[in-house]
Amino acid sequence: MASLSIADFEPLLPAERRIVAELRSGDFDRLGDGVLPEAADPERIVRAALLRFLLLGGDGEIRPHEKGVRVSGGWIAGVLDLEGCRVPRDIALKDCRFEGAPVLRSAVIDSLFLDGSVLPGLFADKLDARGDVTLRGSTVQGRVVLSGARIGGRFEADGATIEAQGGIVLAADGMAAQAVHLRGATVRGGIDLEGARLVAGLEAHGLVLSHSDGVALNALSLETGSNVILRRATVAGEADFTSAHIGGDFDGVGAAFANPGHAALGLGRAEIGGGFLLRDGATVDGVLDLTGTRLGTLHDDPSAWPRPGDLLLNRCIYSGFIDGPADAGKRLDWLSRQHPGRWGEDFWPQPYEQLASVFRDMGHGEDARRVLVEKERLQRRARRLRTGSSVARGLLAAKDWTLGVTLGYGRHPLLAFIWLGVVWLAGVAVFARADDLGAMKPNTAVILRSPEWTSCRLAKGREVELAGGGLRVQGRAEPGQSQLACFRSQFEALSYPELNAAMYSLDTLFPVVDIGQREFWRPDPAQPWGGVTIAFFYLESILGWALSLLAIAGFSGLVKSN
């Protein structure tokens, strides 16, 4: 090309003569009215080969201005092929219509401006640009390829429309740039940003992206020191940010991710230094994968949570909630949207431990305990389901139910004392009723063999002979008077300790504590209500031992699952 001269392009077309005539001034940038041509008007046609000649420096007679070559409103005939070329100036071909897709593979340039243009594609893989590459408001009816490109500024396609028949239509895998801007763009086909390195992040506010046949946005292993902004974006197909490193926020405020029945938004093993924002009308119709994700804070709405079975949170680490539910009730509903069975597992304890840890750090201790109780319940249920024997499952169910009711699985050991209190109050009622009905009797052999106690068993006017002594005693009980009431009315019984139902229940409930009531009184099964009382006496003793031991185990942490 170095041997070419302007004479090789004679005769010049009208549009070309204007460009060459005003090339040195650096001010010329319009053909006709400067707007996008709808037809091949001779006043607008510029041969791509001539543009290449000029961009590469022209000849000794014709040289472009240091500002570069600027053309707007042109019809670019042929293919602008700059593959492997060095163009030490800007290329500005705005509002132009290209017959062929420009080729800039491995080219070295300053900046490339194709704003408002219509192109059948752009092939610029491994491009090295010192400045920006822009397609603002352009229409690309084919693939845009920037794989492995190095862009010192930004790649901007704000308001652009990029579409092709199937597959990836914007290939920027391995690209290095300051930022990628796709604000308000419409992309029909996939976007590939796998392994891209973006200093100032990805901004795609209002992006409309559709590629339901595969991954719509492949940002696998994307690295950026700033934000990923998909605010108000609509993504039909999978948005995959697996293993991405995002230094700022992941902003999905008002965004819609839709890939029903499949992965909709994947952030597995990603690291997000700022917040994860999914609120204000955001929706996820499909699987939201946060497996192994590390992020700063969560900013979400319940309406943005995916359907039950479509949430993956195992090993997800986060520090707190901002602008979202921060109570156990709603967050347990959030966690319940995980269905480990769908993925071949029975239970994931880590999301519950993580949620409880965050609640503790936020000062919500009761919410943390509630979460851990639910975790214990579900974990024990999963263990029972793994047990092959129905007998063993039944025994485990009984044990788990007992530990849950009495100790909250070790998370609420004070529950055991509440149950002890309930049993004690029941004992007070039972023993007080037994005392009123005369279903209690002295618990000493001396009293039980005494004439005073024996004579009170008989109504007045009757007599009985005491065993072994030949002594006959007269009955002392008044009509309708119980033996106990009769005994208490005798002078000889005045010094005998009275029954105190509250202390007697306490003495029965804690056998190791001797209050003295059981030493003097016991239920009498021969009297009405006596059978009930003696049965409760034994039950209360057993429950006292059991609840006391459970309380000790609960406070020591022996019943908690690891």
C-alpha positions as a Python dict, from the first residue, in 0.01 Angstrom:
ca = {
    (1, 'M'): (0, 0, 0),
    (2, 'A'): (299, 229, 52),
    (3, 'S'): (349, 238, -325),
    (4, 'L'): (-4, 369, -383),
    (5, 'S'): (-75, 731, -456),
    (6, 'I'): (-394, 935, -482),
    (7, 'A'): (-368, 895, -861),
    (8, 'D'): (-440, 524, -820),
    (9, 'F'): (-791, 616, -704),
    (10, 'E'): (-875, 851, -990),
    (11, 'P'): (-1129, 940, -1092),
    (12, 'L'): (-1244, 1035, -742),
    (13, 'L'): (-1613, 1027, -662),
    (14, 'P'): (-1780, 1356, -562),
    (15, 'A'): (-1781, 1269, -191),
    (16, 'E'): (-1419, 1156, -209),
    (17, 'R'): (-1309, 1482, -377),
    (18, 'R'): (-1463, 1678, -88),
    (19, 'I'): (-1287, 1464, 169),
    (20, 'V'): (-947, 1493, -3),
    (21, 'A'): (-987, 1866, -62),
    (22, 'E'): (-1050, 1944, 303),
    (23, 'L'): (-849, 1663, 457),
    (24, 'R'): (-560, 1874, 579),
    (25, 'S'): (-776, 2117, 772),
    (26, 'G'): (-903, 1850, 1010),
    (27, 'D'): (-1240, 2026, 1019),
    (28, 'F'): (-1430, 1834, 754),
    (29, 'D'): (-1668, 1570, 889),
    (30, 'R'): (-1994, 1593, 694),
    (31, 'L'): (-2122, 1461, 368),
    (32, 'G'): (-2455, 1607, 261),
    (33, 'D'): (-2658, 1683, 571),
    (34, 'G'): (-2439, 1453, 775),
    (35, 'V'): (-2719, 1215, 868),
    (36, 'L'): (-2733, 845, 798),
    (37, 'P'): (-2787, 788, 421),
    (38, 'E'): (-3077, 566, 321),
    (39, 'A'): (-2952, 501, -34),
    (40, 'A'): (-2625, 495, -227),
    (41, 'D'): (-2628, 862, -327),
    (42, 'P'): (-2320, 946, -544),
    (43, 'E'): (-2268, 1252, -324),
    (44, 'R'): (-2228, 1022, -23),
    (45, 'I'): (-2038, 720, -156),
    (46, 'V'): (-1681, 675, -28),
    (47, 'R'): (-1476, 374, -124),
    (48, 'A'): (-1340, 180, 173),
    (49, 'A'): (-1007, 133, -8),
    (50, 'L'): (-960, 513, -31),
    (51, 'L'): (-1038, 555, 339),
    (52, 'R'): (-777, 291, 416),
    (53, 'F'): (-522, 475, 199),
    (54, 'L'): (-592, 800, 380),
    (55, 'L'): (-595, 644, 728),
    (56, 'L'): (-257, 489, 667),
    (57, 'G'): (-106, 827, 585),
    (58, 'G'): (-188, 886, 218),
    (59, 'D'): (112, 982, 8),
    (60, 'G'): (354, 1270, -11),
    (61, 'E'): (91, 1489, -171),
    (62, 'I'): (-215, 1391, 37),
    (63, 'R'): (-180, 1345, 412),
    (64, 'P'): (-456, 1343, 675),
    (65, 'H'): (-466, 1592, 960),
    (66, 'E'): (-337, 1490, 1303),
    (67, 'K'): (-702, 1479, 1418),
    (68, 'G'): (-750, 1180, 1195),
    (69, 'V'): (-1010, 1107, 931),
    (70, 'R'): (-1364, 1220, 1014),
    (71, 'V'): (-1662, 1140, 796),
    (72, 'S'): (-2030, 1158, 885),
    (73, 'G'): (-2323, 1073, 660),
    (74, 'G'): (-2116, 861, 422),
    (75, 'W'): (-2197, 542, 233),
    (76, 'I'): (-1888, 325, 274),
    (77, 'A'): (-1858, 101, -27),
    (78, 'G'): (-1663, -222, 7),
    (79, 'V'): (-1486, -352, 317),
    (80, 'L'): (-1269, -126, 530),
    (81, 'D'): (-985, -369, 597),
    (82, 'L'): (-727, -247, 848),
    (83, 'E'): (-621, -587, 978),
    (84, 'G'): (-278, -568, 1136),
    (85, 'C'): (-239, -200, 1043),
    (86, 'R'): (-104, 83, 1258),
    (87, 'V'): (-319, 393, 1239),
    (88, 'P'): (-164, 666, 1456),
    (89, 'R'): (-477, 881, 1456),
    (90, 'D'): (-851, 866, 1528),
    (91, 'I'): (-1098, 693, 1298),
    (92, 'A'): (-1436, 871, 1313),
    (93, 'L'): (-1697, 733, 1074),
    (94, 'K'): (-2021, 846, 1233),
    (95, 'D'): (-2372, 811, 1091),
    (96, 'C'): (-2230, 611, 803),
    (97, 'R'): (-2375, 308, 632),
    (98, 'F'): (-2125, 29, 568),
    (99, 'E'): (-2164, -221, 286),
    (100, 'G'): (-1917, -457, 452),
    (101, 'A'): (-1816, -521, 811),
    (102, 'P'): (-1501, -325, 902),
    (103, 'V'): (-1200, -544, 984),
    (104, 'L'): (-953, -422, 1246),
    (105, 'R'): (-807, -750, 1369),
    (106, 'S'): (-478, -692, 1549),
    (107, 'A'): (-479, -328, 1437),
    (108, 'V'): (-313, -57, 1647),
    (109, 'I'): (-513, 267, 1652),
    (110, 'D'): (-590, 570, 1864),
    (111, 'S'): (-972, 574, 1886),
    (112, 'L'): (-1257, 434, 1680),
    (113, 'F'): (-1590, 619, 1659),
    (114, 'L'): (-1873, 451, 1469),
    (115, 'D'): (-2161, 626, 1646),
    (116, 'G'): (-2496, 625, 1469),
    (117, 'S'): (-2371, 404, 1190),
    (118, 'V'): (-2526, 95, 1034),
    (119, 'L'): (-2288, -196, 992),
    (120, 'P'): (-2317, -561, 893),
    (121, 'G'): (-2070, -641, 1170),
    (122, 'L'): (-1735, -539, 1319),
    (123, 'F'): (-1430, -764, 1343),
    (124, 'A'): (-1177, -615, 1580),
    (125, 'D'): (-1042, -907, 1779),
    (126, 'K'): (-701, -835, 1933),
    (127, 'L'): (-744, -468, 1850),
    (128, 'D'): (-508, -235, 2036),
    (129, 'A'): (-673, 107, 2085),
    (130, 'R'): (-520, 382, 2294),
    (131, 'G'): (-854, 560, 2333),
    (132, 'D'): (-1222, 469, 2306),
    (133, 'V'): (-1413, 237, 2076),
    (134, 'T'): (-1771, 359, 2042),
    (135, 'L'): (-2088, 239, 1871),
    (136, 'R'): (-2331, 478, 2039),
    (137, 'G'): (-2670, 462, 1870),
    (138, 'S'): (-2540, 232, 1599),
    (139, 'T'): (-2721, -55, 1436),
    (140, 'V'): (-2510, -366, 1384),
    (141, 'Q'): (-2675, -641, 1188),
    (142, 'G'): (-2410, -897, 1252),
    (143, 'R'): (-2141, -985, 1502),
    (144, 'V'): (-1923, -741, 1691),
    (145, 'V'): (-1598, -919, 1773),
    (146, 'L'): (-1357, -764, 2024),
    (147, 'S'): (-1210, -1083, 2166),
    (148, 'G'): (-870, -1020, 2323),
    (149, 'A'): (-885, -649, 2238),
    (150, 'R'): (-699, -395, 2451),
    (151, 'I'): (-882, -65, 2476),
    (152, 'G'): (-720, 215, 2671),
    (153, 'G'): (-1052, 395, 2708),
    (154, 'R'): (-1408, 267, 2704),
    (155, 'F'): (-1607, 44, 2475),
    (156, 'E'): (-1940, 223, 2441),
    (157, 'A'): (-2252, 99, 2267),
    (158, 'D'): (-2511, 307, 2449),
    (159, 'G'): (-2843, 299, 2264),
    (160, 'A'): (-2703, 64, 2000),
    (161, 'T'): (-2888, -228, 1844),
    (162, 'I'): (-2682, -539, 1781),
    (163, 'E'): (-2845, -847, 1637),
    (164, 'A'): (-2758, -1155, 1437),
    (165, 'Q'): (-2897, -1500, 1369),
    (166, 'G'): (-2818, -1705, 1681),
    (167, 'G'): (-2503, -1740, 1883),
    (168, 'I'): (-2282, -1469, 2033),
    (169, 'V'): (-2333, -1130, 1872),
    (170, 'L'): (-2100, -928, 2097),
    (171, 'A'): (-1780, -1122, 2157),
    (172, 'A'): (-1550, -941, 2400),
    (173, 'D'): (-1401, -1235, 2585),
    (174, 'G'): (-1055, -1162, 2721),
    (175, 'M'): (-1092, -792, 2643),
    (176, 'A'): (-915, -534, 2859),
    (177, 'A'): (-1072, -188, 2879),
    (178, 'Q'): (-1147, 94, 3116),
    (179, 'A'): (-1518, 16, 3101),
    (180, 'V'): (-1798, -133, 2891),
    (181, 'H'): (-2109, 80, 2846),
    (182, 'L'): (-2427, -77, 2707),
    (183, 'R'): (-2675, 170, 2850),
    (184, 'G'): (-3009, 147, 2674),
    (185, 'A'): (-2871, -94, 2416),
    (186, 'T'): (-3074, -370, 2253),
    (187, 'V'): (-2887, -692, 2190),
    (188, 'R'): (-3049, -991, 2024),
    (189, 'G'): (-2807, -1272, 2078),
    (190, 'G'): (-2541, -1352, 2335),
    (191, 'I'): (-2281, -1122, 2491),
    (192, 'D'): (-1948, -1282, 2579),
    (193, 'L'): (-1737, -1102, 2841),
    (194, 'E'): (-1565, -1411, 2975),
    (195, 'G'): (-1232, -1321, 3132),
    (196, 'A'): (-1269, -954, 3046),
    (197, 'R'): (-1078, -705, 3262),
    (198, 'L'): (-1259, -375, 3315),
    (199, 'V'): (-1107, -108, 3534),
    (200, 'A'): (-1420, 104, 3573),
    (201, 'G'): (-1682, -166, 3546),
    (202, 'L'): (-1978, -265, 3331),
    (203, 'E'): (-2267, -21, 3291),
    (204, 'A'): (-2575, -160, 3121),
    (205, 'H'): (-2856, 49, 3264),
    (206, 'G'): (-3171, -31, 3065),
    (207, 'L'): (-3006, -298, 2848),
    (208, 'V'): (-3251, -523, 2663),
    (209, 'L'): (-3078, -855, 2603),
    (210, 'S'): (-3238, -1168, 2466),
    (211, 'H'): (-3079, -1502, 2391),
    (212, 'S'): (-3308, -1773, 2524),
    (213, 'D'): (-3123, -2054, 2341),
    (214, 'G'): (-2813, -2026, 2559),
    (215, 'V'): (-2614, -1796, 2785),
    (216, 'A'): (-2732, -1444, 2717),
    (217, 'L'): (-2456, -1273, 2915),
    (218, 'N'): (-2141, -1474, 2970),
    (219, 'A'): (-1932, -1286, 3226),
    (220, 'L'): (-1751, -1589, 3359),
    (221, 'S'): (-1435, -1482, 3549),
    (222, 'L'): (-1500, -1115, 3468),
    (223, 'E'): (-1266, -886, 3664),
    (224, 'T'): (-1347, -527, 3747),
    (225, 'G'): (-1244, -291, 4021),
    (226, 'S'): (-1574, -107, 4006),
    (227, 'N'): (-1946, -178, 3966),
    (228, 'V'): (-2154, -403, 3747),
    (229, 'I'): (-2471, -203, 3679),
    (230, 'L'): (-2768, -383, 3527),
    (231, 'R'): (-3025, -145, 3669),
    (232, 'R'): (-3362, -172, 3489),
    (233, 'A'): (-3206, -420, 3244),
    (234, 'T'): (-3406, -703, 3089),
    (235, 'V'): (-3218, -1027, 3030),
    (236, 'A'): (-3395, -1317, 2861),
    (237, 'G'): (-3161, -1610, 2901),
    (238, 'E'): (-2885, -1686, 3148),
    (239, 'A'): (-2667, -1412, 3295),
    (240, 'D'): (-2357, -1597, 3414),
    (241, 'F'): (-2111, -1418, 3643),
    (242, 'T'): (-1958, -1735, 3784),
    (243, 'S'): (-1617, -1671, 3946),
    (244, 'A'): (-1635, -1300, 3862),
    (245, 'H'): (-1439, -1052, 4074),
    (246, 'I'): (-1637, -731, 4118),
    (247, 'G'): (-1474, -462, 4329),
    (248, 'G'): (-1790, -253, 4371),
    (249, 'D'): (-2163, -325, 4365),
    (250, 'F'): (-2364, -569, 4160),
    (251, 'D'): (-2662, -345, 4086),
    (252, 'G'): (-2969, -529, 3961),
    (253, 'V'): (-3222, -274, 4088),
    (254, 'G'): (-3541, -306, 3884),
    (255, 'A'): (-3381, -562, 3652),
    (256, 'A'): (-3562, -864, 3511),
    (257, 'F'): (-3371, -1191, 3468),
    (258, 'A'): (-3578, -1457, 3295),
    (259, 'N'): (-3480, -1811, 3205),
    (260, 'P'): (-3765, -2025, 3344),
    (261, 'G'): (-3666, -2371, 3460),
    (262, 'H'): (-3296, -2301, 3410),
    (263, 'A'): (-3023, -2075, 3545),
    (264, 'A'): (-3131, -1711, 3524),
    (265, 'L'): (-2860, -1531, 3725),
    (266, 'G'): (-2545, -1714, 3824),
    (267, 'L'): (-2293, -1569, 4067),
    (268, 'G'): (-2145, -1892, 4195),
    (269, 'R'): (-1798, -1845, 4349),
    (270, 'A'): (-1807, -1476, 4257),
    (271, 'E'): (-1661, -1207, 4481),
    (272, 'I'): (-1852, -881, 4516),
    (273, 'G'): (-1675, -617, 4721),
    (274, 'G'): (-1981, -396, 4759),
    (275, 'G'): (-2350, -467, 4776),
    (276, 'F'): (-2571, -710, 4589),
    (277, 'L'): (-2877, -505, 4491),
    (278, 'L'): (-3190, -685, 4377),
    (279, 'R'): (-3493, -474, 4467),
    (280, 'D'): (-3741, -207, 4350),
    (281, 'G'): (-3926, -429, 4107),
    (282, 'A'): (-3639, -664, 4024),
    (283, 'T'): (-3742, -1019, 3931),
    (284, 'V'): (-3562, -1350, 3883),
    (285, 'D'): (-3763, -1607, 3685),
    (286, 'G'): (-3533, -1904, 3700),
    (287, 'V'): (-3246, -2015, 3922),
    (288, 'L'): (-3053, -1757, 4123),
    (289, 'D'): (-2719, -1922, 4199),
    (290, 'L'): (-2516, -1772, 4485),
    (291, 'T'): (-2323, -2090, 4564),
    (292, 'G'): (-1991, -2001, 4725),
    (293, 'T'): (-2043, -1631, 4655),
    (294, 'R'): (-1871, -1376, 4878),
    (295, 'L'): (-2036, -1035, 4887),
    (296, 'G'): (-2058, -730, 5107),
    (297, 'T'): (-2419, -651, 5187),
    (298, 'L'): (-2758, -766, 5059),
    (299, 'H'): (-3011, -511, 4935),
    (300, 'D'): (-3320, -705, 4830),
    (301, 'D'): (-3698, -729, 4832),
    (302, 'P'): (-3903, -1045, 4891),
    (303, 'S'): (-4070, -978, 4555),
    (304, 'A'): (-3729, -1018, 4388),
    (305, 'W'): (-3666, -1362, 4537),
    (306, 'P'): (-3696, -1653, 4294),
    (307, 'R'): (-3961, -1923, 4323),
    (308, 'P'): (-3918, -2209, 4574),
    (309, 'G'): (-3656, -2447, 4441),
    (310, 'D'): (-3480, -2181, 4232),
    (311, 'L'): (-3247, -2039, 4500),
    (312, 'L'): (-2895, -2164, 4574),
    (313, 'L'): (-2722, -2015, 4879),
    (314, 'N'): (-2489, -2290, 4997),
    (315, 'R'): (-2158, -2144, 5120),
    (316, 'C'): (-2268, -1789, 5034),
    (317, 'I'): (-2096, -1537, 5264),
    (318, 'Y'): (-2232, -1188, 5330),
    (319, 'S'): (-2201, -931, 5609),
    (320, 'G'): (-2548, -785, 5654),
    (321, 'F'): (-2881, -665, 5517),
    (322, 'I'): (-2951, -310, 5401),
    (323, 'D'): (-3283, -196, 5256),
    (324, 'G'): (-3425, -544, 5293),
    (325, 'P'): (-3596, -776, 5543),
    (326, 'A'): (-3393, -821, 5860),
    (327, 'D'): (-3613, -1050, 6069),
    (328, 'A'): (-3609, -1426, 6113),
    (329, 'G'): (-3957, -1482, 5973),
    (330, 'K'): (-3893, -1336, 5628),
    (331, 'R'): (-3536, -1460, 5606),
    (332, 'L'): (-3643, -1816, 5690),
    (333, 'D'): (-3891, -1787, 5403),
    (334, 'W'): (-3595, -1677, 5191),
    (335, 'L'): (-3389, -1980, 5294),
    (336, 'S'): (-3686, -2213, 5246),
    (337, 'R'): (-3672, -2138, 4872),
    (338, 'Q'): (-3371, -2368, 4858),
    (339, 'H'): (-3458, -2725, 4763),
    (340, 'P'): (-3135, -2926, 4803),
    (341, 'G'): (-3313, -3238, 4681),
    (342, 'R'): (-3335, -3085, 4334),
    (343, 'W'): (-2956, -3087, 4325),
    (344, 'G'): (-2911, -3435, 4471),
    (345, 'E'): (-2846, -3331, 4832),
    (346, 'D'): (-3060, -3356, 5145),
    (347, 'F'): (-2978, -3041, 5343),
    (348, 'W'): (-2744, -2741, 5344),
    (349, 'P'): (-2675, -2623, 5702),
    (350, 'Q'): (-2432, -2343, 5609),
    (351, 'P'): (-2695, -2090, 5486),
    (352, 'Y'): (-2868, -2113, 5825),
    (353, 'E'): (-2541, -2076, 6017),
    (354, 'Q'): (-2449, -1777, 5800),
    (355, 'L'): (-2786, -1610, 5852),
    (356, 'A'): (-2764, -1665, 6228),
    (357, 'S'): (-2412, -1521, 6234),
    (358, 'V'): (-2529, -1208, 6051),
    (359, 'F'): (-2822, -1167, 6290),
    (360, 'R'): (-2585, -1192, 6587),
    (361, 'D'): (-2354, -932, 6437),
    (362, 'M'): (-2655, -705, 6385),
    (363, 'G'): (-2759, -750, 6747),
    (364, 'H'): (-3064, -966, 6667),
    (365, 'G'): (-2990, -1249, 6909),
    (366, 'E'): (-3342, -1387, 6928),
    (367, 'D'): (-3368, -1397, 6547),
    (368, 'A'): (-3035, -1583, 6537),
    (369, 'R'): (-3162, -1845, 6782),
    (370, 'R'): (-3483, -1891, 6586),
    (371, 'V'): (-3283, -1952, 6269),
    (372, 'L'): (-3060, -2208, 6443),
    (373, 'V'): (-3361, -2390, 6588),
    (374, 'E'): (-3504, -2421, 6235),
    (375, 'K'): (-3167, -2538, 6109),
    (376, 'E'): (-3157, -2809, 6378),
    (377, 'R'): (-3511, -2921, 6293),
    (378, 'L'): (-3439, -2952, 5922),
    (379, 'Q'): (-3100, -3112, 5973),
    (380, 'R'): (-3246, -3376, 6206),
    (381, 'R'): (-3528, -3441, 5959),
    (382, 'A'): (-3272, -3497, 5684),
    (383, 'R'): (-3084, -3738, 5909),
    (384, 'R'): (-3404, -3936, 5979),
    (385, 'L'): (-3476, -3960, 5606),
    (386, 'R'): (-3130, -4109, 5554),
    (387, 'T'): (-3204, -4379, 5813),
    (388, 'G'): (-3307, -4708, 5654),
    (389, 'S'): (-3486, -4870, 5948),
    (390, 'S'): (-3840, -4753, 6020),
    (391, 'V'): (-3794, -4841, 6390),
    (392, 'A'): (-3480, -4630, 6408),
    (393, 'R'): (-3659, -4346, 6230),
    (394, 'G'): (-3940, -4364, 6485),
    (395, 'L'): (-3698, -4355, 6778),
    (396, 'L'): (-3508, -4065, 6625),
    (397, 'A'): (-3834, -3880, 6564),
    (398, 'A'): (-3936, -3925, 6929),
    (399, 'K'): (-3598, -3806, 7051),
    (400, 'D'): (-3590, -3509, 6815),
    (401, 'W'): (-3943, -3410, 6912),
    (402, 'T'): (-3851, -3422, 7280),
    (403, 'L'): (-3535, -3217, 7231),
    (404, 'G'): (-3720, -2968, 7014),
    (405, 'V'): (-4007, -2915, 7257),
    (406, 'T'): (-3801, -2908, 7575),
    (407, 'L'): (-3475, -2744, 7467),
    (408, 'G'): (-3522, -2600, 7121),
    (409, 'Y'): (-3253, -2851, 7018),
    (410, 'G'): (-3016, -2696, 7270),
    (411, 'R'): (-3066, -2343, 7138),
    (412, 'H'): (-3325, -2258, 7407),
    (413, 'P'): (-3216, -2454, 7720),
    (414, 'L'): (-3432, -2229, 7938),
    (415, 'L'): (-3735, -2403, 7783),
    (416, 'A'): (-3661, -2695, 8018),
    (417, 'F'): (-3720, -2467, 8317),
    (418, 'I'): (-4047, -2349, 8165),
    (419, 'W'): (-4158, -2710, 8134),
    (420, 'L'): (-4045, -2776, 8491),
    (421, 'G'): (-4261, -2485, 8596),
    (422, 'V'): (-4559, -2622, 8405),
    (423, 'V'): (-4518, -2966, 8564),
    (424, 'W'): (-4479, -2808, 8908),
    (425, 'L'): (-4800, -2605, 8869),
    (426, 'A'): (-4983, -2918, 8753),
    (427, 'G'): (-4856, -3095, 9065),
    (428, 'V'): (-4975, -2813, 9286),
    (429, 'A'): (-5325, -2848, 9138),
    (430, 'V'): (-5330, -3230, 9163),
    (431, 'F'): (-5200, -3249, 9519),
    (432, 'A'): (-5421, -2965, 9641),
    (433, 'R'): (-5722, -3143, 9494),
    (434, 'A'): (-5614, -3471, 9655),
    (435, 'D'): (-5579, -3295, 9989),
    (436, 'D'): (-5930, -3152, 9959),
    (437, 'L'): (-6073, -3497, 9878),
    (438, 'G'): (-5881, -3673, 10152),
    (439, 'A'): (-5668, -3867, 9901),
    (440, 'M'): (-5346, -3796, 10091),
    (441, 'K'): (-5231, -3985, 10398),
    (442, 'P'): (-4943, -3964, 10646),
    (443, 'N'): (-4624, -4132, 10530),
    (444, 'T'): (-4502, -4258, 10871),
    (445, 'A'): (-4566, -4608, 11008),
    (446, 'V'): (-4618, -4474, 11361),
    (447, 'I'): (-4912, -4262, 11249),
    (448, 'L'): (-5060, -4527, 11021),
    (449, 'R'): (-5065, -4779, 11311),
    (450, 'S'): (-5184, -4532, 11571),
    (451, 'P'): (-5535, -4560, 11725),
    (452, 'E'): (-5610, -4202, 11619),
    (453, 'W'): (-5559, -4281, 11248),
    (454, 'T'): (-5727, -4622, 11267),
    (455, 'S'): (-6033, -4496, 11456),
    (456, 'C'): (-6085, -4223, 11199),
    (457, 'R'): (-6139, -4488, 10935),
    (458, 'L'): (-6468, -4579, 11106),
    (459, 'A'): (-6780, -4379, 11155),
    (460, 'K'): (-6890, -4301, 11505),
    (461, 'G'): (-7074, -4587, 11671),
    (462, 'R'): (-6854, -4855, 11519),
    (463, 'E'): (-6549, -5015, 11672),
    (464, 'V'): (-6257, -5221, 11554),
    (465, 'E'): (-5994, -5436, 11721),
    (466, 'L'): (-5635, -5333, 11660),
    (467, 'A'): (-5424, -5608, 11512),
    (468, 'G'): (-5208, -5801, 11756),
    (469, 'G'): (-5312, -5621, 12072),
    (470, 'G'): (-5669, -5715, 12144),
    (471, 'L'): (-5741, -5348, 12193),
    (472, 'R'): (-6074, -5228, 12053),
    (473, 'V'): (-6116, -4863, 11943),
    (474, 'Q'): (-6431, -4669, 11872),
    (475, 'G'): (-6486, -4499, 11536),
    (476, 'R'): (-6444, -4120, 11538),
    (477, 'A'): (-6540, -4008, 11186),
    (478, 'E'): (-6840, -3787, 11152),
    (479, 'P'): (-7089, -3872, 10876),
    (480, 'G'): (-6930, -3781, 10540),
    (481, 'Q'): (-6595, -3697, 10702),
    (482, 'S'): (-6284, -3842, 10538),
    (483, 'Q'): (-6026, -4033, 10738),
    (484, 'L'): (-5771, -3754, 10683),
    (485, 'A'): (-6011, -3480, 10790),
    (486, 'C'): (-6106, -3681, 11099),
    (487, 'F'): (-5742, -3739, 11186),
    (488, 'R'): (-5659, -3368, 11152),
    (489, 'S'): (-5943, -3285, 11394),
    (490, 'Q'): (-5783, -3497, 11671),
    (491, 'F'): (-5575, -3332, 11940),
    (492, 'E'): (-5298, -3586, 11881),
    (493, 'A'): (-5258, -3463, 11517),
    (494, 'L'): (-5203, -3099, 11599),
    (495, 'S'): (-4825, -3139, 11598),
    (496, 'Y'): (-4816, -3330, 11267),
    (497, 'P'): (-4688, -3114, 10972),
    (498, 'E'): (-4960, -2993, 10738),
    (499, 'L'): (-4955, -3071, 10368),
    (500, 'N'): (-4841, -2780, 10151),
    (501, 'A'): (-4934, -2862, 9791),
    (502, 'A'): (-4678, -2622, 9641),
    (503, 'M'): (-4391, -2757, 9850),
    (504, 'Y'): (-4505, -3115, 9805),
    (505, 'S'): (-4505, -3073, 9424),
    (506, 'L'): (-4159, -2915, 9441),
    (507, 'D'): (-4034, -3198, 9663),
    (508, 'T'): (-4170, -3455, 9416),
    (509, 'L'): (-4032, -3273, 9108),
    (510, 'F'): (-3678, -3252, 9244),
    (511, 'P'): (-3613, -3582, 9424),
    (512, 'V'): (-3256, -3482, 9508),
    (513, 'V'): (-3386, -3181, 9702),
    (514, 'D'): (-3538, -3286, 10038),
    (515, 'I'): (-3792, -3025, 10146),
    (516, 'G'): (-3955, -3270, 10392),
    (517, 'Q'): (-4306, -3289, 10252),
    (518, 'R'): (-4268, -3635, 10098),
    (519, 'E'): (-4136, -3762, 10429),
    (520, 'F'): (-4471, -3693, 10596),
    (521, 'W'): (-4729, -3734, 10318),
    (522, 'R'): (-4807, -3965, 10028),
    (523, 'P'): (-5109, -4028, 9800),
    (524, 'D'): (-5365, -4279, 9922),
    (525, 'P'): (-5481, -4496, 9626),
    (526, 'A'): (-5766, -4635, 9840),
    (527, 'Q'): (-5942, -4300, 9833),
    (528, 'P'): (-6128, -4126, 9549),
    (529, 'W'): (-5878, -3932, 9331),
    (530, 'G'): (-5602, -4132, 9504),
    (531, 'G'): (-5522, -4345, 9200),
    (532, 'V'): (-5483, -4037, 8981),
    (533, 'T'): (-5269, -3873, 9245),
    (534, 'I'): (-5029, -4165, 9291),
    (535, 'A'): (-4991, -4196, 8909),
    (536, 'F'): (-4910, -3827, 8882),
    (537, 'F'): (-4671, -3859, 9177),
    (538, 'Y'): (-4459, -4111, 8987),
    (539, 'L'): (-4491, -3921, 8658),
    (540, 'E'): (-4379, -3596, 8817),
    (541, 'S'): (-4077, -3766, 8972),
    (542, 'I'): (-3974, -3909, 8632),
    (543, 'L'): (-4030, -3579, 8452),
    (544, 'G'): (-3832, -3398, 8718),
    (545, 'W'): (-3530, -3621, 8664),
    (546, 'A'): (-3563, -3609, 8285),
    (547, 'L'): (-3611, -3232, 8253),
    (548, 'S'): (-3330, -3160, 8498),
    (549, 'L'): (-3089, -3376, 8298),
    (550, 'L'): (-3207, -3221, 7972),
    (551, 'A'): (-3150, -2873, 8113),
    (552, 'I'): (-2795, -2967, 8207),
    (553, 'A'): (-2736, -3117, 7862),
    (554, 'G'): (-2886, -2809, 7697),
    (555, 'F'): (-2664, -2563, 7882),
    (556, 'S'): (-2358, -2776, 7817),
    (557, 'G'): (-2431, -2787, 7442),
    (558, 'L'): (-2439, -3167, 7428),
    (559, 'V'): (-2759, -3183, 7222),
    (560, 'K'): (-2661, -2938, 6948),
    (561, 'S'): (-2578, -3071, 6603),
    (562, 'N'): (-2236, -2976, 6475),
}
